Amino acid sequence: MPMIANRLRDRMARFLIAQNEPQREALKLVCRDQSLPLMVRLKAQLELQKFPRYTRPVGVHNKCTESGKTRGLITEFKLSKIVFREKALAGELPGVRKSTW
């Protein structure tokens, strides 16, 4: 059950980040624009700080879609190396086969 909760939390975080990204980027641009008055930039910075913490893209890490593991990830398939090996040996990944050299 905990792994399912982690995957759901990660999916929800990614959704909220994508939903709030345009507003956050616009406020960041206003904060960095040196041609604008200082008070306008400070107001934009305060608005940016009012956003919830979970809308920041820094907190999202790549995770395995099957197990939720963050380490040992094969990014092309979004699977951990353990799950990747199991699925590859079972023939569940198209175009992937065991190699010999």
N, CA, C and O atoms as a printed pandas DataFrame, in Angstrom:
     atom_number atom_name residue_name chain_id  residue_number  x_coord  y_coord  z_coord
0              1         N          MET        A               1    0.802   -1.212    0.000
1              2        CA          MET        A               1    0.000    0.000    0.000
2              3         C          MET        A               1    0.843    1.276    0.000
3              4         O          MET        A               1    0.474    2.237   -0.674
4              5         N          PRO        A               2    1.977    1.322    0.740
5              6        CA          PRO        A               2    2.756    2.566    0.740
6              7         C          PRO        A               2    3.286    2.933   -0.641
7              8         O          PRO        A               2    3.347    4.115   -0.978
8              9         N          MET        A               3    3.672    1.940   -1.448
9             10        CA          MET        A               3    4.186    2.241   -2.779
10            11         C          MET        A               3    3.104    2.864   -3.651
11            12         O          MET        A               3    3.385    3.771   -4.434
12            13         N          ILE        A               4    1.881    2.390   -3.523
13            14        CA          ILE        A               4    0.780    2.960   -4.298
14            15         C          ILE        A               4    0.551    4.402   -3.875
15            16         O          ILE        A               4    0.311    5.268   -4.717
16            17         N          ALA        A               5    0.623    4.661   -2.584
17            18        CA          ALA        A               5    0.435    6.028   -2.090
18            19         C          ALA        A               5    1.543    6.944   -2.600
19            20         O          ALA        A               5    1.282    8.094   -2.954
20            21         N          ASN        A               6    2.773    6.446   -2.640
21            22        CA          ASN        A               6    3.883    7.257   -3.154
22            23         C          ASN        A               6    3.688    7.590   -4.621
23            24         O          ASN        A               6    3.938    8.718   -5.046
24            25         N          ARG        A               7    3.241    6.611   -5.396
25            26        CA          ARG        A               7    3.024    6.858   -6.824
26            27         C          ARG        A               7    1.891    7.844   -7.037
27            28         O          ARG        A               7    1.977    8.710   -7.908
28            29         N          LEU        A               8    0.828    7.722   -6.249
29            30        CA          LEU        A               8   -0.287    8.666   -6.372
30            31         C          LEU        A               8    0.133   10.073   -5.969
31            32         O          LEU        A               8   -0.258   11.047   -6.611
32            33         N          ARG        A               9    0.928   10.182   -4.910
33            34        CA          ARG        A               9    1.412   11.485   -4.467
34            35         C          ARG        A               9    2.294   12.120   -5.541
35            36         O          ARG        A               9    2.201   13.320   -5.799
36            37         N          ASP        A              10    3.145   11.314   -6.160
37            38        CA          ASP        A              10    4.022   11.815   -7.215
38            39         C          ASP        A              10    3.202   12.271   -8.417
39            40         O          ASP        A              10    3.479   13.324   -8.993
40            41         N          ARG        A              11    2.208   11.497   -8.794
41            42        CA          ARG        A              11    1.365   11.864   -9.933
42            43         C          ARG        A              11    0.602   13.155   -9.653
43            44         O          ARG        A              11    0.475   14.003  -10.536
44            45         N          MET        A              12    0.098   13.310   -8.436
45            46        CA          MET        A              12   -0.632   14.524   -8.068
46            47         C          MET        A              12    0.307   15.731   -8.052
47            48         O          MET        A              12   -0.066   16.817   -8.495
48            49         N          ALA        A              13    1.510   15.541   -7.548
49            50        CA          ALA        A              13    2.476   16.642   -7.518
50            51         C          ALA        A              13    2.824   17.088   -8.929
51            52         O          ALA        A              13    2.905   18.287   -9.195
52            53         N          ARG        A              14    3.030   16.142   -9.835
53            54        CA          ARG        A              14    3.335   16.497  -11.224
54            55         C          ARG        A              14    2.170   17.245  -11.864
55            56         O          ARG        A              14    2.384   18.188  -12.626
56            57         N          PHE        A              15    0.958   16.838  -11.565
57            58        CA          PHE        A              15   -0.224   17.514  -12.107
58            59         C          PHE        A              15   -0.306   18.953  -11.600
59            60         O          PHE        A              15   -0.548   19.871  -12.383
60            61         N          LEU        A              16   -0.106   19.155  -10.302
61            62        CA          LEU        A              16   -0.190   20.496   -9.731
62            63         C          LEU        A              16    0.938   21.398  -10.228
63            64         O          LEU        A              16    0.731   22.595  -10.430
64            65         N          ILE        A              17    2.106   20.842  -10.423
65            66        CA          ILE        A              17    3.218   21.634  -10.952
66            67         C          ILE        A              17    2.908   22.085  -12.367
67            68         O          ILE        A              17    3.132   23.245  -12.714
68            69         N          ALA        A              18    2.396   21.179  -13.183
69            70        CA          ALA        A              18    2.054   21.539  -14.562
70            71         C          ALA        A              18    0.928   22.564  -14.608
71            72         O          ALA        A              18    0.908   23.431  -15.481
72            73         N          GLN        A              19    0.004   22.466  -13.680
73            74        CA          GLN        A              19   -1.134   23.386  -13.646
74            75         C          GLN        A              19   -0.700   24.802  -13.259
75            76         O          GLN        A              19   -1.230   25.774  -13.798
76            77         N          ASN        A              20    0.244   24.931  -12.346
77            78        CA          ASN        A              20    0.658   26.243  -11.845
78            79         C          ASN        A              20    1.908   26.792  -12.514
79            80         O          ASN        A              20    2.348   27.893  -12.182
80            81         N          GLU        A              21    2.486   26.055  -13.443
81            82        CA          GLU        A              21    3.745   26.488  -14.052
82            83         C          GLU        A              21    3.641   27.812  -14.801
83            84         O          GLU        A              21    4.535   28.643  -14.642
84            85         N          PRO        A              22    2.606   28.066  -15.610
85            86        CA          PRO        A              22    2.574   29.355  -16.333
86            87         C          PRO        A              22    2.558   30.573  -15.407
87            88         O          PRO        A              22    3.251   31.556  -15.667
88            89         N          GLN        A              23    1.774   30.513  -14.331
89            90        CA          GLN        A              23    1.721   31.640  -13.400
90            91         C          GLN        A              23    3.067   31.831  -12.700
91            92         O          GLN        A              23    3.531   32.958  -12.533
92            93         N          ARG        A              24    3.686   30.729  -12.296
93            94        CA          ARG        A              24    4.977   30.820  -11.611
94            95         C          ARG        A              24    6.043   31.392  -12.532
95            96         O          ARG        A              24    6.843   32.227  -12.111
96            97         N          GLU        A              25    6.062   30.953  -13.781
97            98        CA          GLU        A              25    7.069   31.447  -14.723
98            99         C          GLU        A              25    6.865   32.928  -15.020
99           100         O          GLU        A              25    7.835   33.677  -15.141
100          101         N          ALA        A              26    5.605   33.353  -15.137
101          102        CA          ALA        A              26    5.338   34.773  -15.390
102          103         C          ALA        A              26    5.824   35.626  -14.222
103          104         O          ALA        A              26    6.433   36.676  -14.425
104          105         N          LEU        A              27    5.553   35.174  -13.003
105          106        CA          LEU        A              27    6.006   35.923  -11.832
106          107         C          LEU        A              27    7.534   35.924  -11.720
107          108         O          LEU        A              27    8.124   36.920  -11.302
108          109         N          LYS        A              28    8.167   34.825  -12.088
109          110        CA          LYS        A              28    9.629   34.781  -12.064
110          111         C          LYS        A              28   10.223   35.774  -13.050
111          112         O          LYS        A              28   11.209   36.447  -12.751
112          113         N          LEU        A              29    9.610   35.861  -14.235
113          114        CA          LEU        A              29   10.100   36.821  -15.227
114          115         C          LEU        A              29    9.971   38.250  -14.723
115          116         O          LEU        A              29   10.865   39.069  -14.938
116          117         N          VAL        A              30    8.867   38.551  -14.056
117          118        CA          VAL        A              30    8.675   39.897  -13.509
118          119         C          VAL        A              30    9.709   40.165  -12.420
119          120         O          VAL        A              30   10.248   41.269  -12.342
120          121         N          CYS        A              31    9.988   39.178  -11.586
121          122        CA          CYS        A              31   10.974   39.354  -10.509
122          123         C          CYS        A              31   12.372   39.622  -11.051
123          124         O          CYS        A              31   13.132   40.384  -10.453
124          125         N          ARG        A              32   12.715   39.010  -12.168
125          126        CA          ARG        A              32   14.070   39.133  -12.710
126          127         C          ARG        A              32   14.251   40.325  -13.636
127          128         O          ARG        A              32   15.384   40.683  -13.959
128          129         N          ASP        A              33   13.166   40.945  -14.067
129          130        CA          ASP        A              33   13.251   42.038  -15.037
130          131         C          ASP        A              33   13.745   43.305  -14.342
131          132         O          ASP        A              33   13.018   43.913  -13.556
132          133         N          GLN        A              34   14.971   43.696  -14.633
133          134        CA          GLN        A              34   15.582   44.856  -13.991
134          135         C          GLN        A              34   14.999   46.177  -14.484
135          136         O          GLN        A              34   15.185   47.208  -13.838
136          137         N          SER        A              35   14.303   46.164  -15.609
137          138        CA          SER        A              35   13.740   47.409  -16.135
138          139         C          SER        A              35   12.467   47.822  -15.401
139          140         O          SER        A              35   12.037   48.969  -15.520
140          141         N          LEU        A              36   11.862   46.916  -14.649
141          142        CA          LEU        A              36   10.646   47.238  -13.896
142          143         C          LEU        A              36   11.003   47.905  -12.571
143          144         O          LEU        A              36   12.104   47.716  -12.054
144          145         N          PRO        A              37   10.070   48.688  -12.021
145          146        CA          PRO        A              37   10.327   49.314  -10.712
146          147         C          PRO        A              37   10.494   48.264   -9.608
147          148         O          PRO        A              37    9.992   47.144   -9.706
148          149         N          LEU        A              38   11.198   48.656   -8.580
149          150        CA          LEU        A              38   11.501   47.741   -7.482
150          151         C          LEU        A              38   10.238   47.251   -6.785
151          152         O          LEU        A              38   10.155   46.075   -6.428
152          153         N          MET        A              39    9.264   48.116   -6.584
153          154        CA          MET        A              39    8.040   47.719   -5.881
154          155         C          MET        A              39    7.251   46.671   -6.667
155          156         O          MET        A              39    6.666   45.762   -6.077
156          157         N          VAL        A              40    7.235   46.793   -7.977
157          158        CA          VAL        A              40    6.531   45.808   -8.809
158          159         C          VAL        A              40    7.209   44.448   -8.689
159          160         O          VAL        A              40    6.544   43.417   -8.581
160          161         N          ARG        A              41    8.541   44.458   -8.708
161          162        CA          ARG        A              41    9.275   43.196   -8.582
162          163         C          ARG        A              41    9.081   42.575   -7.203
163          164         O          ARG        A              41    8.962   41.355   -7.083
164          165         N          LEU        A              42    9.050   43.397   -6.171
165          166        CA          LEU        A              42    8.839   42.868   -4.822
166          167         C          LEU        A              42    7.439   42.293   -4.657
167          168         O          LEU        A              42    7.260   41.263   -4.007
168          169         N          LYS        A              43    6.442   42.958   -5.248
169          170        CA          LYS        A              43    5.077   42.419   -5.188
170          171         C          LYS        A              43    4.995   41.076   -5.907
171          172         O          LYS        A              43    4.334   40.149   -5.438
172          173         N          ALA        A              44    5.669   40.980   -7.044
173          174        CA          ALA        A              44    5.681   39.709   -7.775
174          175         C          ALA        A              44    6.367   38.623   -6.953
175          176         O          ALA        A              44    5.944   37.467   -6.961
176          177         N          GLN        A              45    7.423   39.000   -6.249
177          178        CA          GLN        A              45    8.125   38.028   -5.415
178          179         C          GLN        A              45    7.243   37.566   -4.254
179          180         O          GLN        A              45    7.251   36.386   -3.904
180          181         N          LEU        A              46    6.492   38.478   -3.663
181          182        CA          LEU        A              46    5.579   38.092   -2.587
182          183         C          LEU        A              46    4.476   37.175   -3.100
183          184         O          LEU        A              46    4.092   36.224   -2.420
184          185         N          GLU        A              47    3.967   37.454   -4.292
185          186        CA          GLU        A              47    2.951   36.579   -4.891
186          187         C          GLU        A              47    3.534   35.193   -5.157
187          188         O          GLU        A              47    2.862   34.178   -4.974
188          189         N          LEU        A              48    4.773   35.168   -5.583
189          190        CA          LEU        A              48    5.433   33.891   -5.849
190          191         C          LEU        A              48    5.607   33.091   -4.557
191          192         O          LEU        A              48    5.501   31.865   -4.564
192          193         N          GLN        A              49    5.871   33.777   -3.466
193          194        CA          GLN        A              49    6.037   33.095   -2.184
194          195         C          GLN        A              49    4.712   32.590   -1.625
195          196         O          GLN        A              49    4.706   31.703   -0.771
196          197         N          LYS        A              50    3.599   33.133   -2.086
197          198        CA          LYS        A              50    2.289   32.694   -1.603
198          199         C          LYS        A              50    1.844   31.368   -2.219
199          200         O          LYS        A              50    0.920   30.726   -1.719
200          201         N          PHE        A              51    2.505   30.960   -3.308
201          202        CA          PHE        A              51    2.155   29.679   -3.912
202          203         C          PHE        A              51    2.456   28.555   -2.929
203          204         O          PHE        A              51    3.412   28.654   -2.160
204          205         N          PRO        A              52    1.667   27.498   -2.937
205          206        CA          PRO        A              52    1.956   26.364   -2.053
206          207         C          PRO        A              52    3.304   25.727   -2.379
207          208         O          PRO        A              52    3.788   25.808   -3.508
208          209         N          ARG        A              53    3.885   25.108   -1.394
209          210        CA          ARG        A              53    5.211   24.527   -1.545
210          211         C          ARG        A              53    5.221   23.383   -2.560
211          212         O          ARG        A              53    6.212   23.184   -3.262
212          213         N          TYR        A              54    4.140   22.644   -2.636
213          214        CA          TYR        A              54    4.105   21.480   -3.516
214          215         C          TYR        A              54    3.911   21.840   -4.982
215          216         O          TYR        A              54    3.794   20.942   -5.816
216          217         N          THR        A              55    3.872   23.137   -5.326
217          218        CA          THR        A              55    3.793   23.522   -6.732
218          219         C          THR        A              55    5.165   23.847   -7.305
219          220         O          THR        A              55    5.267   24.281   -8.452
220          221         N          ARG        A              56    6.218   23.644   -6.525
221          222        CA          ARG        A              56    7.579   23.901   -7.000
222          223         C          ARG        A              56    8.109   22.655   -7.710
223          224         O          ARG        A              56    7.999   21.546   -7.186
224          225         N          PRO        A              57    8.676   22.834   -8.884
225          226        CA          PRO        A              57    9.156   21.658   -9.619
226          227         C          PRO        A              57   10.407   21.014   -9.028
227          228         O          PRO        A              57   10.805   19.938   -9.474
228          229         N          VAL        A              58   11.028   21.634   -8.052
229          230        CA          VAL        A              58   12.245   21.081   -7.461
230          231         C          VAL        A              58   11.963   19.775   -6.726
231          232         O          VAL        A              58   12.829   18.902   -6.677
232          233         N          GLY        A              59   10.793   19.626   -6.166
233          234        CA          GLY        A              59   10.488   18.465   -5.344
234          235         C          GLY        A              59   10.131   17.204   -6.087
235          236         O          GLY        A              59    9.928   16.166   -5.457
236          237         N          VAL        A              60   10.047   17.251   -7.402
237          238        CA          VAL        A              60    9.650   16.073   -8.164
238          239         C          VAL        A              60   10.889   15.391   -8.726
239          240         O          VAL        A              60   11.721   16.028   -9.374
240          241         N          HIS        A              61   11.005   14.100   -8.476
241          242        CA          HIS        A              61   12.127   13.312   -8.965
242          243         C          HIS        A              61   11.595   12.234   -9.899
243          244         O          HIS        A              61   10.437   11.829   -9.799
244          245         N          ASN        A              62   12.441   11.780  -10.797
245          246        CA          ASN        A              62   12.050   10.679  -11.672
246          247         C          ASN        A              62   11.910    9.419  -10.839
247          248         O          ASN        A              62   12.776    9.100  -10.024
248          249         N          LYS        A              63   10.805    8.698  -11.052
249          250        CA          LYS        A              63   10.541    7.483  -10.297
250          251         C          LYS        A              63   10.086    6.380  -11.228
251          252         O          LYS        A              63    9.584    6.634  -12.324
252          253         N          CYS        A              64   10.268    5.161  -10.777
253          254        CA          CYS        A              64    9.798    3.996  -11.514
254          255         C          CYS        A              64    8.272    3.995  -11.502
255          256         O          CYS        A              64    7.653    4.204  -10.458
256          257         N          THR        A              65    7.670    3.759  -12.667
257          258        CA          THR        A              65    6.210    3.775  -12.740
258          259         C          THR        A              65    5.591    2.525  -12.135
259          260         O          THR        A              65    4.403    2.525  -11.813
260          261         N          GLU        A              66    6.368    1.464  -11.976
261          262        CA          GLU        A              66    5.841    0.222  -11.415
262          263         C          GLU        A              66    6.041    0.138   -9.904
263          264         O          GLU        A              66    5.111   -0.177   -9.162
264          265         N          SER        A              67    7.267    0.425   -9.458
265          266        CA          SER        A              67    7.580    0.221   -8.047
266          267         C          SER        A              67    7.706    1.510   -7.253
267          268         O          SER        A              67    7.629    1.480   -6.025
268          269         N          GLY        A              68    7.899    2.643   -7.921
269          270        CA          GLY        A              68    8.049    3.909   -7.218
270          271         C          GLY        A              68    9.462    4.184   -6.744
271          272         O          GLY        A              68    9.694    5.172   -6.047
272          273         N          LYS        A              69   10.416    3.329   -7.106
273          274        CA          LYS        A              69   11.804    3.523   -6.681
274          275         C          LYS        A              69   12.412    4.717   -7.405
275          276         O          LYS        A              69   12.077    4.984   -8.559
276          277         N          THR        A              70   13.310    5.439   -6.726
277          278        CA          THR        A              70   13.946    6.605   -7.331
278          279         C          THR        A              70   15.369    6.312   -7.791
279          280         O          THR        A              70   15.928    7.066   -8.588
280          281         N          ARG        A              71   15.950    5.250   -7.309
281          282        CA          ARG        A              71   17.329    4.931   -7.675
282          283         C          ARG        A              71   17.365    3.776   -8.670
283          284         O          ARG        A              71   16.446    2.959   -8.731
284          285         N          GLY        A              72   18.436    3.726   -9.442
285          286        CA          GLY        A              72   18.592    2.653  -10.415
286          287         C          GLY        A              72   17.548    2.729  -11.506
287          288         O          GLY        A              72   16.990    1.708  -11.908
288          289         N          LEU        A              73   17.279    3.928  -11.988
289          290        CA          LEU        A              73   16.201    4.140  -12.949
290          291         C          LEU        A              73   16.738    4.135  -14.373
291          292         O          LEU        A              73   17.760    4.759  -14.660
292          293         N          ILE        A              74   16.057    3.440  -15.252
293          294        CA          ILE        A              74   16.353    3.495  -16.680
294          295         C          ILE        A              74   15.345    4.466  -17.266
295          296         O          ILE        A              74   14.170    4.136  -17.422
296          297         N          THR        A              75   15.815    5.676  -17.591
297          298        CA          THR        A              75   14.908    6.788  -17.879
298          299         C          THR        A              75   14.118    6.617  -19.161
299          300         O          THR        A              75   13.004    7.132  -19.258
300          301         N          GLU        A              76   14.656    5.907  -20.159
301          302        CA          GLU        A              76   13.914    5.749  -21.408
302          303         C          GLU        A              76   12.606    4.996  -21.192
303          304         O          GLU        A              76   11.619    5.242  -21.886
304          305         N          PHE        A              77   12.604    4.081  -20.232
305          306        CA          PHE        A              77   11.426    3.266  -19.967
306          307         C          PHE        A              77   10.704    3.676  -18.690
307          308         O          PHE        A              77    9.611    3.180  -18.414
308          309         N          LYS        A              78   11.295    4.569  -17.911
309          310        CA          LYS        A              78   10.759    4.997  -16.619
310          311         C          LYS        A              78   10.536    3.799  -15.694
311          312         O          LYS        A              78    9.527    3.708  -14.996
312          313         N          LEU        A              79   11.507    2.888  -15.713
313          314        CA          LEU        A              79   11.450    1.693  -14.879
314          315         C          LEU        A              79   12.760    1.556  -14.114
315          316         O          LEU        A              79   13.817    1.966  -14.594
316          317         N          SER        A              80   12.679    0.971  -12.914
317          318        CA          SER        A              80   13.906    0.681  -12.183
318          319         C          SER        A              80   14.596   -0.495  -12.862
319          320         O          SER        A              80   13.973   -1.235  -13.623
320          321         N          LYS        A              81   15.877   -0.660  -12.584
321          322        CA          LYS        A              81   16.628   -1.708  -13.279
322          323         C          LYS        A              81   16.105   -3.101  -12.940
323          324         O          LYS        A              81   16.208   -4.013  -13.760
324          325         N          ILE        A              82   15.552   -3.274  -11.757
325          326        CA          ILE        A              82   15.019   -4.576  -11.358
326          327         C          ILE        A              82   13.752   -4.890  -12.149
327          328         O          ILE        A              82   13.613   -5.981  -12.703
328          329         N          VAL        A              83   12.832   -3.932  -12.198
329          330        CA          VAL        A              83   11.581   -4.124  -12.930
330          331         C          VAL        A              83   11.865   -4.234  -14.424
331          332         O          VAL        A              83   11.228   -5.019  -15.126
332          333         N          PHE        A              84   12.828   -3.440  -14.910
333          334        CA          PHE        A              84   13.198   -3.501  -16.323
334          335         C          PHE        A              84   13.681   -4.898  -16.688
335          336         O          PHE        A              84   13.283   -5.452  -17.713
336          337         N          ARG        A              85   14.537   -5.462  -15.851
337          338        CA          ARG        A              85   15.073   -6.796  -16.135
338          339         C          ARG        A              85   13.967   -7.840  -16.140
339          340         O          ARG        A              85   13.926   -8.701  -17.019
340          341         N          GLU        A              86   13.064   -7.766  -15.155
341          342        CA          GLU        A              86   11.960   -8.731  -15.097
342          343         C          GLU        A              86   11.080   -8.640  -16.336
343          344         O          GLU        A              86   10.721   -9.660  -16.925
344          345         N          LYS        A              87   10.735   -7.423  -16.730
345          346        CA          LYS        A              87    9.865   -7.240  -17.891
346          347         C          LYS        A              87   10.574   -7.610  -19.189
347          348         O          LYS        A              87    9.951   -8.155  -20.100
348          349         N          ALA        A              88   11.865   -7.319  -19.281
349          350        CA          ALA        A              88   12.611   -7.657  -20.491
350          351         C          ALA        A              88   12.725   -9.173  -20.650
351          352         O          ALA        A              88   12.562   -9.693  -21.754
352          353         N          LEU        A              89   12.999   -9.872  -19.569
353          354        CA          LEU        A              89   13.105  -11.330  -19.639
354          355         C          LEU        A              89   11.756  -11.979  -19.927
355          356         O          LEU        A              89   11.695  -13.041  -20.547
356          357         N          ALA        A              90   10.680  -11.347  -19.481
357          358        CA          ALA        A              90    9.340  -11.880  -19.750
358          359         C          ALA        A              90    8.854  -11.507  -21.146
359          360         O          ALA        A              90    7.819  -12.001  -21.593
360          361         N          GLY        A              91    9.595  -10.635  -21.840
361          362        CA          GLY        A              91    9.202  -10.231  -23.188
362          363         C          GLY        A              91    8.097   -9.198  -23.215
363          364         O          GLY        A              91    7.381   -9.089  -24.210
364          365         N          GLU        A              92    7.942   -8.441  -22.151
365          366        CA          GLU        A              92    6.874   -7.446  -22.068
366          367         C          GLU        A              92    7.290   -6.081  -22.600
367          368         O          GLU        A              92    6.449   -5.190  -22.724
368          369         N          LEU        A              93    8.564   -5.899  -22.917
369          370        CA          LEU        A              93    9.046   -4.629  -23.460
370          371         C          LEU        A              93    9.347   -4.813  -24.946
371          372         O          LEU        A              93   10.261   -5.559  -25.297
372          373         N          PRO        A              94    8.603   -4.153  -25.815
373          374        CA          PRO        A              94    8.838   -4.333  -27.247
374          375         C          PRO        A              94   10.194   -3.767  -27.660
375          376         O          PRO        A              94   10.578   -2.672  -27.250
376          377         N          GLY        A              95   10.905   -4.528  -28.472
377          378        CA          GLY        A              95   12.197   -4.088  -28.979
378          379         C          GLY        A              95   13.356   -4.327  -28.037
379          380         O          GLY        A              95   14.483   -3.943  -28.350
380          381         N          VAL        A              96   13.121   -4.943  -26.903
381          382        CA          VAL        A              96   14.184   -5.207  -25.932
382          383         C          VAL        A              96   14.368   -6.711  -25.836
383          384         O          VAL        A              96   13.412   -7.457  -25.625
384          385         N          ARG        A              97   15.609   -7.142  -25.994
385          386        CA          ARG        A              97   15.897   -8.558  -25.854
386          387         C          ARG        A              97   17.250   -8.732  -25.188
387          388         O          ARG        A              97   18.075   -7.818  -25.168
388          389         N          LYS        A              98   17.458   -9.895  -24.656
389          390        CA          LYS        A              98   18.704  -10.180  -23.966
390          391         C          LYS        A              98   19.848  -10.193  -24.972
391          392         O          LYS        A              98   19.741  -10.770  -26.054
392          393         N          SER        A              99   20.931   -9.553  -24.595
393          394        CA          SER        A              99   22.052   -9.400  -25.513
394          395         C          SER        A              99   23.177  -10.357  -25.151
395          396         O          SER        A              99   23.382  -10.690  -23.983
396          397         N          THR        A             100   23.901  -10.793  -26.173
397          398        CA          THR        A             100   25.114  -11.575  -25.964
398          399         C          THR        A             100   26.212  -10.969  -26.805
399          400         O          THR        A             100   25.968  -10.480  -27.908
400          401         N          TRP        A             101   27.428  -11.003  -26.278
401          402        CA          TRP        A             101   28.551  -10.466  -27.051
402          403         C          TRP        A             101   29.816  -11.209  -26.736
403          404         O          TRP        A             101   30.869  -10.897  -27.292
